[in-house]
Amino acid sequence: MRQQTHKRGRFTNKTVAIVAALALGGGGAALVAANASAHGDKGGSGRHGTVAAKAGTIQCPDVGQKLSGVPAKARPEVDKNLAELDNQVAEAYRRMNQRQGSSDAVLSQLNDERSRTLHTIGSAMGGDGSRLRGMADCRWQEVATAAGGGKGRFGRPPGGRQQGGNQQGDGQQGGNQQGGEGANEVPGNAGGQAGNGPSQDDFVDITKVQPNVKQPPRAQQNGSTGTFTTDCGVGDPALRNSDNVIVAPGVGNGAHHTHDYVGNDSNDAFADNRTFEQGGTSCANGDKSTYYWPVVRAQDGKDEADADQLGGGQEGNVGTILTPKSSTIEFKGNPRSKVTAMPKFLRIITGDAKAFTGGDANANASWSCTGFEDRQLTDKYPLCPEGSSVTRTFDFQSCWDGKNTDSANHRDHVAFAAEDGSCPNGFRAIPQLVNTITYDVPANTPFAVDGFPEQLHKPITDHDDFINVMSDDLMNKAVDCINSGRQCG
């Protein structure tokens, strides 16, 4: 990949200090565990003073990822109660954040609530819930200490699986690079709900990252090398909501964070396949598919319209929502075989909104800067030099089981191709959706992706959702384009 040339901005101590102070306290809410000054001054008080308190989050088993074989008639009840589990965690995190009871008391209540909800899920599936009982227990997971002590398991989020591994800011291949002083955070404050990240060590100067992107495999004789591009714009702010119709259909605020939407204009918690077919679209070619992802916010201390709402400021998602500069939606081929048409209403999620507490097995989104696309990050936000834009790239699963448009955990019906392009046994290649979004982030302003409150706005939790609502004619046009090796749009 040819690297473009940009003027390299100088990431001075001032920039580091701004990242530390704003990233940790941008919502006017976080206490930081060390002075935000890049000079390491320990003096002062208030939110920039040393705090003798633990920092961490609530870690719970992700029940939804463990489900398989949910009877169709049980799906609505199961989905509703999975969303209730998320509500319970968010409420428990809020209570801890606002010091409403001891951590032991909050966790005890949370685990009791989860036990009852898991029993309801088990009953809906035709059992007594006993096989889910072991997933009731949540725990307090320490992330860092104010004294700068050791990190918990999630103090160093696991590296992602994408593009040959992560490259962090120490300029060395492999391994994670933690930030310096001022990087620790405390989930809570005297005055509000935010204060749940990001932290200073969630950011890295992209100019200090070594290239880490592997070259794609050479296409074989039967490979499909074309690309079908669809222009759907960058999203209408009026359509933003904190629902997730794939994971929590029929449940308002099922995502606990705000999404941007392009394509279909009728996506909310209560949409169904008929709703999507009857909806309008922002796509120039008439594609009624829905593409949606968490918004990115500048950590600038300013209030958005949702500052006092669920999904927004009430759940720690604060700061100015950044409208994307661009969103490129491409469908690509497979180096080993021709692709087959996606079924209508196929649902795919790439990335994992709970990867910080649940592990990185499904983490897949990557962050970079324009001009530096040969270096991709999954567990760091990039600090881009002057003239360079922040990029988010989502590579979707490109193998389908040939039968199902969804699955109980929303993953088993699709799969990633191996490095050589081969699909798992029983799966077939479909057009691979690749969505690249760019942002012009204000200078010296940290940013963060929206997320569940207990995920601390970590970059590894980024994710993207897609429901195929292309007409058969448009899907066949895309498949023909890709299989014939053309570039169409």
WOMORA-V392059 format. One record per helix or strand of 3 or more residues. SS is the DSSP state (a for helix, b for strand). FROM is the first residue (numbers start at 1). TO is the last residue. If there is no record, write none. Layout:
BEGIN
ss=(SS:SS)
from=(FROM:FROM)
to=(TO:TO)
END
This chain:
BEGIN
ss=(a:a:b:a:a:a:a:b:a:b:a:b:a:b:a:b:b:a:b:b:a:b:b:b:b:b:b:a:a:b:a)
from=(13:46:54:63:72:103:130:139:200:203:206:227:237:259:273:290:296:313:326:347:355:366:381:390:428:432:447:453:459:463:472)
to=(25:48:59:66:97:124:135:145:202:205:208:230:239:264:278:294:298:315:332:351:358:369:383:395:430:439:449:455:461:467:483)
END
